[in-house]
């Protein structure tokens, strides 16, 4: 077991999840993703974190730029956060985040789903 990999940015991801809980407790469920995304960014900024909204990453295929991906949030240049307001976090969301991590070169990502009465989140590391 590689505990260094398993706990990479543990404090930061914990703070992001705690911030998401604050947003969810305040706003509840039923809003569009953008409202949660903006609120989470603001909550993290209030905590002194550097947050990039819709940070651009180029998609490269065989040395050619073939597209652009926009991460919902990138926190402290370490963690990608994908904000969702969906019925359930699904395998397609897992694949999406793993691809985003590979494209960005970052190693840690969170999917946070605000659509339920209880906040859902999943942590990924590559």
Buried (B, 14 or more C-beta within 10 A) or exposed (E): EEEEEEEBBEEBBEBBBEBBBBBBEEBEBEBEBEBBBBBBBBBBEEBEBEBBBEBEBEBEEEEEEEEEBEBBBBBBEBBBBBBBBBEEBEEEBBEBBBEBBEBBEBBBBBBBBBBBEEBBBBBBBE
